[in-house]
Amino acid sequence: MTALKLFTDVSVNPQSKIGYGAYLSLPPEPLSFESLKMRVKVKRFEQTSSTKLELQTLLWAFTSIQSVGKKVVVYTDSQNIIGLPRRRSRFEQNNYRSKKNKRINNYKLYQAFFQLLDQFDCEFVKLQGHKVSHQKDELDKLFTLVDRASRKALRNQEDH
């Protein structure tokens, strides 16, 4: 079974709490780099933070790609996203509460994330963002498409 490759990245302005998430899902057939640029999806989110936006973007991407039951490999530079599957049992055992019995931030998004994980055969791959061009492999170059798209969207929004 061929895995669907999904690249996600975000850019957020912490002062305005406005951010942009971007994703690229690779089709099974090979496409040119220029064609892939056109396939990057970008969405604006408000009242968000970088952690929240990473979750919001991944949830949006998962619900958009419609590949329940398929193998999905997620490429991200988010340490939070990479670590979530390992943290799931602790979150659930503690009913999404901190040691001080306070609900953790974004707990509803974490719950939605884990529900989606149950529907997908998922693998998470950590990419190092912002590599120097000559150090980038094919995956890094694809990740750069979503990185640039989210940063450009945020920059354009701030210019208005």
DSSP file with accessible surface (Angstrom, degrees, kcal/mol):
  #  RESIDUE AA STRUCTURE BP1 BP2  ACC     N-H-->O    O-->H-N    N-H-->O    O-->H-N    TCO  KAPPA ALPHA  PHI   PSI    X-CA   Y-CA   Z-CA
    1    1 A M              0   0  168      0, 0.0     2,-0.4     0, 0.0    69,-0.0   0.000 360.0 360.0 360.0 129.3    0.0    0.0    0.0
    2    2 A T        -     0   0  123      1,-0.0    69,-0.3    70,-0.0     2,-0.3  -0.628 360.0-130.8 -80.0 132.5    1.4    3.4   -1.0
    3    3 A A        -     0   0   32     -2,-0.4     2,-0.4    67,-0.1    69,-0.2  -0.593  13.4-123.6 -83.9 143.9    1.4    5.9    1.8
    4    4 A L  E     -a   72   0A  35     67,-2.8    69,-3.1    -2,-0.3     2,-0.5  -0.738  25.3-140.4 -80.7 130.3    0.0    9.4    1.4
    5    5 A K  E     -a   73   0A  83     21,-0.5    21,-2.6    -2,-0.4     2,-0.5  -0.854  19.8-172.4 -97.4 128.7    2.7   11.9    2.2
    6    6 A L  E     -aB  74  25A   0     67,-3.1    69,-3.4    -2,-0.5     2,-0.4  -0.985   5.7-167.3-126.6 121.9    1.4   15.0    4.1
    7    7 A F  E     +aB  75  24A   0     17,-2.8    17,-2.1    -2,-0.5     2,-0.3  -0.924  11.8 179.7-109.2 132.1    3.6   18.0    4.8
    8    8 A T  E     + B   0  23A   1     67,-2.1    69,-0.4    -2,-0.4     2,-0.3  -0.980   8.9 157.7-133.4 147.8    2.4   20.7    7.3
    9    9 A D  E     - B   0  22A   4     13,-2.0    13,-2.8    -2,-0.3     2,-0.3  -0.972  16.3-155.6-158.7 162.7    3.8   23.9    8.7
   10   10 A V  E     - B   0  21A  15     -2,-0.3     2,-0.3    11,-0.2    11,-0.2  -0.939   8.9-160.1-140.0 159.2    2.5   27.1   10.3
   11   11 A S  E     + B   0  20A  16      9,-2.1     9,-3.0    -2,-0.3     2,-0.4  -0.981  19.6 179.9-139.0 132.0    3.4   30.7   10.9
   12   12 A V  E     - B   0  19A  31     -2,-0.3     7,-0.3     7,-0.3     3,-0.1  -0.972  28.3-140.6-135.3 145.6    1.8   32.8   13.6
   13   13 A N  E  >> - B   0  18A  28      5,-2.9     4,-2.1    -2,-0.4     5,-0.9  -0.930  16.4-159.9-100.1 109.9    2.0   36.3   14.9
   14   14 A P  T  45S+     0   0   87      0, 0.0    -1,-0.1     0, 0.0     5,-0.0   0.807  87.2  54.1 -64.8 -26.6    1.9   36.0   18.7
   15   15 A Q  T  45S+     0   0  164      1,-0.2    -2,-0.0    -3,-0.1    -3,-0.0   0.949 120.0  29.4 -72.0 -47.3    0.8   39.6   19.2
   16   16 A S  T  45S-     0   0   50      2,-0.2    31,-0.4    31,-0.0    -1,-0.2   0.644  98.0-135.8 -85.2 -15.5   -2.2   39.5   16.9
   17   17 A K  T  <5 +     0   0  102     -4,-2.1    31,-1.9     1,-0.3    30,-0.5   0.793  61.3 132.5  60.7  29.9   -2.8   35.8   17.6
   18   18 A I  E   < +BC  13  46A  22     -5,-0.9    -5,-2.9    28,-0.2     2,-0.3  -0.921  28.9 166.7-109.9 136.8   -3.4   35.3   13.8
   19   19 A G  E     -BC  12  45A   0     26,-2.7    26,-3.2    -2,-0.4     2,-0.4  -0.948  28.2-135.4-146.1 166.5   -1.7   32.5   12.0
   20   20 A Y  E     -BC  11  44A  28     -9,-3.0    -9,-2.1    -2,-0.3     2,-0.3  -0.994  12.9-160.2-127.7 129.8   -1.6   30.6    8.8
   21   21 A G  E     -BC  10  43A   0     22,-2.4    22,-2.4    -2,-0.4     2,-0.3  -0.831  10.4-169.8-104.3 147.0   -1.4   26.9    8.4
   22   22 A A  E     +BC   9  42A   0    -13,-2.8   -13,-2.0    -2,-0.3     2,-0.3  -0.987   5.7 178.8-135.9 146.2   -0.3   25.2    5.2
   23   23 A Y  E     -BC   8  41A  15     18,-2.1    18,-2.8    -2,-0.3     2,-0.4  -0.988  12.9-162.9-144.1 156.7   -0.3   21.6    4.0
   24   24 A L  E     -B    7   0A   0    -17,-2.1   -17,-2.8    -2,-0.3     2,-0.5  -0.986   5.4-165.2-136.9 122.4    0.6   19.7    0.9
   25   25 A S  E     -B    6   0A  19     -2,-0.4   -19,-0.2    14,-0.3    -2,-0.0  -0.956  21.9-132.5-107.8 129.2   -0.6   16.2    0.3
   26   26 A L        -     0   0   28    -21,-2.6   -21,-0.5    -2,-0.5    -2,-0.0  -0.676  16.0-134.8 -83.2 130.1    1.3   14.4   -2.4
   27   27 A P        -     0   0   20      0, 0.0     4,-0.1     0, 0.0    -1,-0.0  -0.365  24.0-111.5 -75.1 161.9   -0.7   12.6   -5.1
   28   28 A P  S    S+     0   0  117      0, 0.0   -25,-0.0     0, 0.0    -2,-0.0   0.871 100.3  72.9 -63.2 -34.0    0.3    9.1   -6.1
   29   29 A E  S    S-     0   0  100      1,-0.1     2,-0.1     0, 0.0     0, 0.0  -0.568  95.9-105.8 -84.3 143.7    1.3   10.2   -9.6
   30   30 A P        -     0   0  126      0, 0.0     2,-0.3     0, 0.0    -1,-0.1  -0.425  40.4-171.9 -68.7 139.0    4.6   12.2   -9.9
   31   31 A L        -     0   0   63     -4,-0.1     5,-0.0    -2,-0.1    -5,-0.0  -0.927  27.7 -98.3-127.5 158.2    4.1   15.9  -10.5
   32   32 A S     >  -     0   0   64     -2,-0.3     4,-2.3     1,-0.1     5,-0.2  -0.281  36.1-111.4 -69.5 160.0    6.6   18.7  -11.3
   33   33 A F  H  > S+     0   0   75      1,-0.2     4,-2.0     2,-0.2     5,-0.1   0.898 120.2  53.4 -59.9 -39.5    7.8   20.9   -8.5
   34   34 A E  H  > S+     0   0  113      1,-0.2     4,-1.2     2,-0.2    -1,-0.2   0.899 108.2  49.6 -63.7 -40.2    5.8   23.9  -10.0
   35   35 A S  H  > S+     0   0   51      1,-0.2     4,-0.6     2,-0.2     3,-0.2   0.893 108.7  53.0 -65.2 -38.9    2.6   21.8  -10.0
   36   36 A L  H >X S+     0   0   15     -4,-2.3     3,-1.2     1,-0.2     4,-0.5   0.886 101.3  59.9 -65.0 -36.6    3.2   20.8   -6.4
   37   37 A K  H >< S+     0   0   92     -4,-2.0     3,-1.0     1,-0.3    -1,-0.2   0.881 103.4  52.5 -55.7 -38.8    3.5   24.5   -5.5
   38   38 A M  H 3< S+     0   0  156     -4,-1.2    -1,-0.3    -3,-0.2    -2,-0.2   0.662 102.3  60.0 -73.2 -17.1    0.0   25.0   -6.8
   39   39 A R  H << S+     0   0   87     -3,-1.2   -14,-0.3    -4,-0.6     2,-0.3   0.523  75.6 112.9 -88.7  -7.3   -1.3   22.1   -4.6
   40   40 A V    <<  -     0   0   24     -3,-1.0     2,-0.4    -4,-0.5   -16,-0.2  -0.511  57.1-150.7 -69.1 127.8   -0.3   23.8   -1.3
   41   41 A K  E     -C   23   0A 101    -18,-2.8   -18,-2.1    -2,-0.3     2,-0.4  -0.842  11.8-168.4-101.9 139.2   -3.4   24.7    0.7
   42   42 A V  E     -C   22   0A  60     -2,-0.4     2,-0.4   -20,-0.2   -20,-0.2  -0.980   5.0-177.6-130.1 139.9   -3.3   27.7    3.1
   43   43 A K  E     -C   21   0A  91    -22,-2.4   -22,-2.4    -2,-0.4     2,-0.3  -1.000  21.6-129.5-140.7 141.3   -5.8   28.6    5.8
   44   44 A R  E     -C   20   0A  97     -2,-0.4     2,-0.4   -24,-0.2   -24,-0.2  -0.683  22.5-170.5 -88.8 139.0   -6.0   31.6    8.2
   45   45 A F  E     -C   19   0A  23    -26,-3.2   -26,-2.7    -2,-0.3     2,-0.3  -0.982   4.9-156.1-128.8 141.9   -6.7   30.9   11.9
   46   46 A E  E     +C   18   0A 117     -2,-0.4   -28,-0.2   -28,-0.2   -29,-0.1  -0.781  69.9  24.8-116.3 162.3   -7.5   33.5   14.6
   47   47 A Q  S    S+     0   0  126    -30,-0.5     2,-0.3   -31,-0.4    -1,-0.2   0.951  96.3 132.2  51.2  55.7   -7.1   33.5   18.4
   48   48 A T        -     0   0    6    -31,-1.9     2,-0.3    -3,-0.2    -1,-0.2  -0.783  46.4-153.2-132.1 170.8   -4.3   31.0   18.1
   49   49 A S     >  -     0   0   51     -2,-0.3     4,-3.2    -3,-0.1     5,-0.2  -0.836  42.8 -94.8-133.8 174.4   -0.8   30.2   19.2
   50   50 A S  H  > S+     0   0   66     -2,-0.3     4,-2.2     2,-0.2     5,-0.2   0.939 125.1  44.9 -63.6 -43.4    2.0   28.2   17.6
   51   51 A T  H  > S+     0   0   53      2,-0.2     4,-1.6     1,-0.2    -1,-0.2   0.947 117.1  45.0 -63.8 -46.6    1.1   25.0   19.5
   52   52 A K  H  > S+     0   0   59      1,-0.2     4,-2.9     2,-0.2    -2,-0.2   0.916 112.1  52.6 -63.2 -41.6   -2.6   25.4   18.9
   53   53 A L  H  X S+     0   0    0     -4,-3.2     4,-2.8     1,-0.2     5,-0.3   0.869 103.8  56.0 -66.3 -36.6   -2.0   26.3   15.2
   54   54 A E  H  X S+     0   0   18     -4,-2.2     4,-2.0    -5,-0.2    -1,-0.2   0.930 113.1  42.6 -59.0 -44.3    0.1   23.2   14.6
   55   55 A L  H  X S+     0   0    0     -4,-1.6     4,-2.7     2,-0.2     5,-0.2   0.929 113.7  50.6 -66.8 -46.9   -2.9   21.1   15.9
   56   56 A Q  H  X S+     0   0   33     -4,-2.9     4,-2.4     1,-0.2    -2,-0.2   0.908 112.0  48.0 -59.1 -42.1   -5.5   23.1   14.0
   57   57 A T  H  X S+     0   0    0     -4,-2.8     4,-2.8     2,-0.2    -1,-0.2   0.919 112.0  47.9 -67.3 -43.4   -3.6   22.8   10.7
   58   58 A L  H  X S+     0   0    0     -4,-2.0     4,-2.9    -5,-0.3     5,-0.2   0.929 112.8  48.6 -65.4 -41.4   -3.1   19.1   11.1
   59   59 A L  H  X S+     0   0   21     -4,-2.7     4,-2.4     2,-0.2     5,-0.2   0.926 112.6  48.8 -63.0 -43.6   -6.8   18.5   11.9
   60   60 A W  H  X S+     0   0   42     -4,-2.4     4,-1.7    -5,-0.2    -2,-0.2   0.935 112.7  48.0 -61.0 -45.5   -7.8   20.7    8.9
   61   61 A A  H  X S+     0   0    0     -4,-2.8     4,-2.2     1,-0.2    -2,-0.2   0.938 111.3  49.9 -62.6 -47.2   -5.4   18.7    6.7
   62   62 A F  H  X S+     0   0    2     -4,-2.9     4,-0.8     1,-0.2     5,-0.5   0.910 112.8  45.9 -59.3 -43.4   -6.6   15.3    7.9
   63   63 A T  H  < S+     0   0   75     -4,-2.4    -1,-0.2    -5,-0.2    -2,-0.2   0.792 114.9  49.6 -72.9 -22.2  -10.3   16.2    7.4
   64   64 A S  H  < S+     0   0   50     -4,-1.7    -2,-0.2    -5,-0.2    -1,-0.2   0.819 103.5  56.7 -82.7 -33.0   -9.5   17.7    3.9
   65   65 A I  H  < S-     0   0   28     -4,-2.2    -1,-0.2    -5,-0.2    -2,-0.2   0.674  86.2-151.0 -80.5 -15.9   -7.5   14.8    2.5
   66   66 A Q     <  +     0   0  146     -4,-0.8    -3,-0.1    -5,-0.2    -4,-0.1   0.925  47.1 135.3  50.9  56.9  -10.3   12.2    3.0
   67   67 A S    >   +     0   0    4     -5,-0.5     3,-2.2     3,-0.1    -1,-0.1  -0.145  21.5 165.2-129.6  44.8   -8.0    9.2    3.4
   68   68 A V  T 3  S+     0   0   89      1,-0.3    52,-0.2    52,-0.1     3,-0.1  -0.342  73.2  20.3 -56.8 133.5   -9.5    7.4    6.4
   69   69 A G  T 3  S+     0   0   59     50,-2.4    -1,-0.3     1,-0.3     2,-0.2   0.368 103.5 109.4  87.1  -7.0   -8.1    3.9    6.6
   70   70 A K  S <  S-     0   0  117     -3,-2.2    51,-1.7    49,-0.2     2,-0.4  -0.661  78.4 -99.8 -99.0 160.0   -5.1    4.7    4.4
   71   71 A K  E     - d   0 121A  43    -69,-0.3   -67,-2.8    -2,-0.2     2,-0.4  -0.634  41.7-171.5 -75.9 128.5   -1.5    5.0    5.5
   72   72 A V  E     -ad   4 122A   0     49,-3.1    51,-2.2    -2,-0.4     2,-0.6  -0.996  13.1-160.3-126.6 127.7   -0.5    8.6    6.0
   73   73 A V  E     -ad   5 123A  10    -69,-3.1   -67,-3.1    -2,-0.4     2,-0.5  -0.948  13.9-156.0-106.9 117.9    3.1    9.8    6.6
   74   74 A V  E     -ad   6 124A   0     49,-3.2    51,-3.3    -2,-0.6     2,-0.5  -0.854   3.9-162.0 -99.1 125.8    3.1   13.3    8.2
   75   75 A Y  E     +ad   7 125A  19    -69,-3.4   -67,-2.1    -2,-0.5     2,-0.3  -0.932  27.4 146.0-107.9 123.1    6.2   15.4    7.7
   76   76 A T  E     - d   0 126A   0     49,-2.1    51,-3.0    -2,-0.5   -67,-0.1  -0.976  51.2-141.1-150.1 160.6    6.5   18.3   10.2
   77   77 A D        +     0   0   34    -69,-0.4     2,-0.7    -2,-0.3    52,-0.2   0.284  69.4 115.9-104.4   9.7    9.1   20.4   12.0
   78   78 A S     >  -     0   0    9    -70,-0.2     4,-2.2     1,-0.2     5,-0.2  -0.681  48.4-166.6 -85.7 112.9    6.8   20.5   15.1
   79   79 A Q  H  > S+     0   0  113     -2,-0.7     4,-2.1     1,-0.2    -1,-0.2   0.862  90.1  58.6 -62.5 -36.2    8.3   18.8   18.1
   80   80 A N  H  > S+     0   0   29      2,-0.2     4,-1.0     1,-0.2    -1,-0.2   0.946 107.7  44.0 -59.3 -49.2    4.8   19.0   19.8
   81   81 A I  H >4 S+     0   0    0      1,-0.2     3,-0.8     2,-0.2    -2,-0.2   0.933 112.1  53.2 -63.0 -44.6    3.1   17.0   17.0
   82   82 A I  H 3< S+     0   0   27     -4,-2.2     4,-0.3     1,-0.2    -1,-0.2   0.887 113.1  44.3 -58.6 -38.8    5.9   14.5   16.8
   83   83 A G  H 3X S+     0   0    4     -4,-2.1     4,-1.3     1,-0.2     3,-0.4   0.612  89.0  89.2 -84.8 -11.4    5.6   13.8   20.6
   84   84 A L  H XX S+     0   0    0     -4,-1.0     4,-1.1    -3,-0.8     3,-0.7   0.894  81.0  55.5 -59.0 -45.8    1.8   13.6   20.8
   85   85 A P  H >4 S+     0   0   53      0, 0.0     3,-0.6     0, 0.0     4,-0.4   0.908 110.0  48.3 -56.6 -36.3    1.4    9.9   20.1
   86   86 A R  H 34 S+     0   0  177     -3,-0.4     4,-0.3    -4,-0.3     3,-0.2   0.781 112.8  48.9 -71.1 -26.4    3.8    9.1   23.0
   87   87 A R  H <X S+     0   0   68     -4,-1.3     4,-2.4    -3,-0.7    -1,-0.2   0.542  85.9  92.9 -90.2  -6.7    1.9   11.5   25.3
   88   88 A R  H <X S+     0   0   54     -4,-1.1     4,-2.8    -3,-0.6     5,-0.3   0.911  82.5  49.1 -56.6 -51.4   -1.6   10.2   24.6
   89   89 A S  H  > S+     0   0   70     -4,-0.4     4,-2.9     1,-0.2    -1,-0.2   0.907 112.5  48.8 -61.7 -38.9   -1.9    7.7   27.4
   90   90 A R  H  > S+     0   0  129     -4,-0.3     4,-2.1     2,-0.2    -1,-0.2   0.932 111.7  49.6 -66.0 -42.9   -0.8   10.2   30.0
   91   91 A F  H  <>S+     0   0   15     -4,-2.4     5,-3.3     1,-0.2     6,-0.3   0.944 115.6  43.1 -57.4 -48.7   -3.2   12.8   28.7
   92   92 A E  H ><5S+     0   0   85     -4,-2.8     3,-1.4     3,-0.2    -2,-0.2   0.897 111.6  52.8 -69.0 -40.9   -6.1   10.3   28.7
   93   93 A Q  H 3<5S+     0   0  153     -4,-2.9    -1,-0.2    -5,-0.3    -2,-0.2   0.875 114.3  43.7 -60.3 -36.8   -5.2    8.8   32.1
   94   94 A N  T ><5S-     0   0   83     -4,-2.1     3,-0.8    -5,-0.2    -1,-0.3   0.304 112.5-120.2 -92.6  10.6   -5.2   12.4   33.6
   95   95 A N  T < 5 -     0   0   86     -3,-1.4    -3,-0.2     1,-0.2    -4,-0.1   0.872  69.3 -60.8  52.3  39.4   -8.4   13.3   31.8
   96   96 A Y  T 3 <S+     0   0   12     -5,-3.3     8,-2.4     1,-0.2     2,-0.3   0.842 106.9 132.1  57.3  39.1   -6.4   16.1   30.0
   97   97 A R  B <   -E  103   0B  79     -3,-0.8     6,-0.2    -6,-0.3    -1,-0.2  -0.911  53.8-124.4-120.6 151.2   -5.6   17.8   33.3
   98   98 A S    >   -     0   0   50      4,-3.2     3,-2.2    -2,-0.3    -1,-0.0  -0.197  41.7 -91.0 -80.1 177.5   -2.4   19.1   34.7
   99   99 A K  T 3  S+     0   0  219      1,-0.3    -1,-0.1     2,-0.1    -2,-0.0   0.787 131.1  56.7 -61.3 -25.2   -0.8   18.0   38.0
  100  100 A K  T 3  S-     0   0  192      2,-0.1    -1,-0.3     1,-0.0     3,-0.1   0.220 122.0-110.5 -90.2  14.1   -2.7   20.9   39.6
  101  101 A N  S <  S+     0   0  110     -3,-2.2     2,-0.4     1,-0.2    -2,-0.1   0.722  74.1 138.0  65.2  25.2   -6.0   19.4   38.2
  102  102 A K        -     0   0  132      1,-0.0    -4,-3.2     0, 0.0    -1,-0.2  -0.815  63.5-103.2 -99.8 139.3   -6.4   22.2   35.7
  103  103 A R  B     -E   97   0B  72     -2,-0.4    -6,-0.3    -6,-0.2    -7,-0.1  -0.394  41.8-117.5 -57.7 133.7   -7.5   21.4   32.1
  104  104 A I    >   -     0   0   35     -8,-2.4     3,-1.4     1,-0.1    -1,-0.1  -0.402  36.3 -91.3 -73.1 150.7   -4.5   21.6   29.8
  105  105 A N  T 3  S+     0   0  117      1,-0.2    -1,-0.1     2,-0.1    -9,-0.0  -0.329 108.8  10.7 -58.6 142.9   -4.6   24.2   27.1
  106  106 A N  T >> S+     0   0   39      1,-0.1     4,-2.2    -3,-0.1     3,-0.5   0.673  78.5 149.0  64.9  21.8   -6.0   23.0   23.8
  107  107 A Y  H <>  +     0   0   59     -3,-1.4     4,-2.5     1,-0.3     5,-0.2   0.862  69.2  54.7 -59.3 -34.3   -7.3   19.8   25.3
  108  108 A K  H 3> S+     0   0  144      1,-0.2     4,-2.3     2,-0.2    -1,-0.3   0.892 108.3  49.0 -66.6 -36.3  -10.3   19.6   22.9
  109  109 A L  H <> S+     0   0   37     -3,-0.5     4,-2.6     2,-0.2    -1,-0.2   0.892 110.0  51.4 -68.3 -39.2   -7.9   19.8   19.9
  110  110 A Y  H  X S+     0   0   13     -4,-2.2     4,-2.5     2,-0.2    -2,-0.2   0.926 110.3  49.5 -61.7 -43.3   -5.7   17.0   21.5
  111  111 A Q  H  X S+     0   0   61     -4,-2.5     4,-2.2     1,-0.2    -2,-0.2   0.931 112.2  47.2 -61.2 -45.2   -8.9   14.9   21.8
  112  112 A A  H  X S+     0   0   31     -4,-2.3     4,-2.2     2,-0.2    -1,-0.2   0.902 110.5  53.7 -63.6 -38.7   -9.9   15.6   18.2
  113  113 A F  H  X S+     0   0    0     -4,-2.6     4,-2.3     1,-0.2    -2,-0.2   0.939 109.9  46.4 -60.4 -47.2   -6.3   14.8   17.1
  114  114 A F  H  X S+     0   0    2     -4,-2.5     4,-1.5     1,-0.2    -1,-0.2   0.869 109.4  54.7 -68.4 -34.0   -6.3   11.4   18.9
  115  115 A Q  H  X S+     0   0  124     -4,-2.2     4,-0.5     1,-0.2    -1,-0.2   0.921 110.5  46.4 -63.4 -41.1   -9.8   10.6   17.4
  116  116 A L  H >X S+     0   0   21     -4,-2.2     3,-1.4     1,-0.2     4,-0.9   0.894 106.1  58.7 -67.0 -38.7   -8.4   11.2   14.0
  117  117 A L  H >< S+     0   0   24     -4,-2.3     3,-0.5     1,-0.3     5,-0.3   0.843 100.1  58.1 -57.8 -34.5   -5.3    9.1   14.7
  118  118 A D  H 3< S+     0   0  108     -4,-1.5    -1,-0.3     1,-0.2    -2,-0.2   0.713 107.5  47.6 -67.5 -21.4   -7.6    6.2   15.4
  119  119 A Q  H << S+     0   0   94     -3,-1.4   -50,-2.4    -4,-0.5     2,-0.3   0.579 110.6  56.8 -93.8 -15.1   -9.0    6.5   11.9
  120  120 A F  S << S-     0   0   15     -4,-0.9     2,-1.0    -3,-0.5   -49,-0.2  -0.887  76.6-129.3-118.3 150.0   -5.7    6.8   10.1
  121  121 A D  E     -d   71   0A  82    -51,-1.7   -49,-3.1    -2,-0.3     2,-0.4  -0.871  50.7-173.5 -91.4  99.2   -2.6    4.5    9.9
  122  122 A C  E     -d   72   0A  30     -2,-1.0     2,-0.4    -5,-0.3   -49,-0.2  -0.820  27.9-178.6-110.5 144.0   -0.2    7.4   10.8
  123  123 A E  E     -d   73   0A  88    -51,-2.2   -49,-3.2    -2,-0.4     2,-0.5  -0.988  17.4-148.4-131.8 139.3    3.5    7.8   10.9
  124  124 A F  E     -d   74   0A  38     -2,-0.4     2,-0.5   -51,-0.2   -49,-0.2  -0.939   9.4-168.3-113.4 132.1    5.2   11.1   11.9
  125  125 A V  E     -d   75   0A  37    -51,-3.3   -49,-2.1    -2,-0.5     2,-0.5  -0.981  15.4-140.0-122.0 124.1    8.5   12.2   10.6
  126  126 A K  E     -d   76   0A  90     -2,-0.5     2,-0.4   -51,-0.2   -49,-0.2  -0.715  19.8-168.6 -85.4 123.8   10.4   15.1   12.1
  127  127 A L        -     0   0   13    -51,-3.0     2,-0.7    -2,-0.5    -2,-0.0  -0.863  25.2-120.5-107.7 148.8   12.0   17.4    9.6
  128  128 A Q        -     0   0  123     -2,-0.4     3,-0.4   -50,-0.0   -51,-0.1  -0.795  34.9-141.1 -87.2 115.9   14.5   20.0   10.5
  129  129 A G  S    S+     0   0   15     -2,-0.7    11,-0.0     1,-0.2    15,-0.0  -0.343  72.5  24.5 -74.6 159.1   13.0   23.3    9.3
  130  130 A H  S    S+     0   0  123      1,-0.2    -1,-0.2    10,-0.1     2,-0.1   0.854  76.5 171.4  59.5  43.2   15.0   26.1    7.7
  131  131 A K        -     0   0   53     -3,-0.4    -1,-0.2     1,-0.1     2,-0.1  -0.490  43.2 -95.6 -75.2 155.2   17.9   24.1    6.4
  132  132 A V    >   -     0   0   82     -2,-0.1     3,-2.2     1,-0.1     4,-0.5  -0.468  40.3-112.6 -68.5 142.3   20.5   25.7    4.1
  133  133 A S  G >  S+     0   0   85      1,-0.3     3,-1.6     2,-0.2    -1,-0.1   0.837 114.0  53.5 -48.7 -46.7   19.6   24.9    0.4
  134  134 A H  G 3  S+     0   0  160      1,-0.3    -1,-0.3     0, 0.0    -2,-0.0   0.660 107.2  54.3 -71.0  -9.4   22.6   22.7   -0.4
  135  135 A Q  G <  S+     0   0  106     -3,-2.2     2,-0.3     2,-0.1    -1,-0.3   0.481  86.0 108.1 -96.6  -3.5   21.7   20.5    2.7
  136  136 A K    <   -     0   0   35     -3,-1.6     2,-0.1    -4,-0.5    -3,-0.0  -0.586  49.8-163.7 -83.3 133.4   18.1   19.9    1.6
  137  137 A D     >  -     0   0   83     -2,-0.3     4,-2.3     1,-0.0     5,-0.2  -0.338  47.0 -80.8 -95.3-172.3   17.0   16.5    0.3
  138  138 A E  H  > S+     0   0  119      1,-0.2     4,-1.9     2,-0.2     5,-0.2   0.896 131.0  49.6 -60.0 -41.7   13.8   15.9   -1.7
  139  139 A L  H  > S+     0   0   45      1,-0.2     4,-2.6     2,-0.2    -1,-0.2   0.912 110.1  50.9 -64.3 -42.5   11.6   15.8    1.5
  140  140 A D  H  > S+     0   0    6      1,-0.2     4,-2.2     2,-0.2    -1,-0.2   0.897 108.5  52.4 -61.7 -38.9   13.2   19.1    2.8
  141  141 A K  H  X S+     0   0   91     -4,-2.3     4,-0.9     2,-0.2    -1,-0.2   0.895 110.5  47.3 -65.9 -38.7   12.4   20.7   -0.6
  142  142 A L  H >X S+     0   0   10     -4,-1.9     4,-0.9     1,-0.2     3,-0.7   0.910 110.5  52.3 -67.9 -40.7    8.8   19.7   -0.4
  143  143 A F  H 3X S+     0   0    4     -4,-2.6     4,-2.5     1,-0.2     3,-0.5   0.878 100.3  63.2 -61.9 -36.5    8.6   20.9    3.2
  144  144 A T  H 3X S+     0   0   13     -4,-2.2     4,-3.0     1,-0.2     5,-0.3   0.852  94.7  62.2 -58.2 -31.6   10.0   24.2    2.1
  145  145 A L  H <X S+     0   0   11     -4,-0.9     4,-1.8    -3,-0.7    -1,-0.2   0.923 109.5  38.2 -60.9 -45.3    6.8   24.7   -0.1
  146  146 A V  H  X S+     0   0    0     -4,-0.9     4,-2.4    -3,-0.5     5,-0.2   0.883 115.3  54.2 -75.2 -35.7    4.5   24.6    3.0
  147  147 A D  H  X S+     0   0    6     -4,-2.5     4,-2.2     1,-0.2     5,-0.2   0.955 112.6  43.0 -60.2 -49.6    6.9   26.6    5.1
  148  148 A R  H  X S+     0   0  133     -4,-3.0     4,-2.8     1,-0.2     5,-0.2   0.881 112.1  54.3 -65.5 -39.2    7.1   29.4    2.5
  149  149 A A  H  X S+     0   0   22     -4,-1.8     4,-2.2    -5,-0.3    -1,-0.2   0.928 111.2  43.9 -63.7 -43.8    3.4   29.4    1.9
  150  150 A S  H  X S+     0   0    0     -4,-2.4     4,-2.0     2,-0.2    -2,-0.2   0.920 116.6  46.7 -69.4 -40.3    2.5   29.8    5.6
  151  151 A R  H  X S+     0   0   90     -4,-2.2     4,-2.7    -5,-0.2    -2,-0.2   0.916 112.6  49.6 -67.5 -40.5    5.1   32.5    6.1
  152  152 A K  H  X S+     0   0  120     -4,-2.8     4,-3.0    -5,-0.2     5,-0.2   0.920 109.8  51.3 -64.3 -42.2    4.1   34.4    2.9
  153  153 A A  H  X S+     0   0   19     -4,-2.2     4,-2.1    -5,-0.2    -1,-0.2   0.924 112.7  45.7 -61.7 -42.4    0.5   34.3    3.9
  154  154 A L  H  X S+     0   0   17     -4,-2.0     4,-2.2     2,-0.2    -2,-0.2   0.932 113.5  49.2 -67.1 -44.3    1.3   35.8    7.3
  155  155 A R  H  X S+     0   0  125     -4,-2.7     4,-1.4     1,-0.2    -2,-0.2   0.928 111.8  48.8 -60.9 -45.1    3.6   38.4    5.8
  156  156 A N  H  < S+     0   0   69     -4,-3.0     4,-0.5     1,-0.2    -1,-0.2   0.884 110.8  50.7 -63.8 -37.1    1.0   39.5    3.3
  157  157 A Q  H >< S+     0   0   45     -4,-2.1     3,-1.0    -5,-0.2    -1,-0.2   0.902 109.9  50.0 -67.4 -37.7   -1.7   39.7    5.9
  158  158 A E  H 3< S+     0   0   85     -4,-2.2    -1,-0.2     1,-0.2    -2,-0.2   0.744 102.6  62.0 -73.4 -22.5    0.6   41.9    8.1
  159  159 A D  T 3<        0   0  120     -4,-1.4    -1,-0.2    -5,-0.2    -2,-0.2   0.615 360.0 360.0 -77.2 -13.6    1.3   44.2    5.2
  160  160 A H    <         0   0  194     -3,-1.0    -3,-0.0    -4,-0.5    -4,-0.0  -0.532 360.0 360.0 -92.6 360.0   -2.4   45.2    4.9
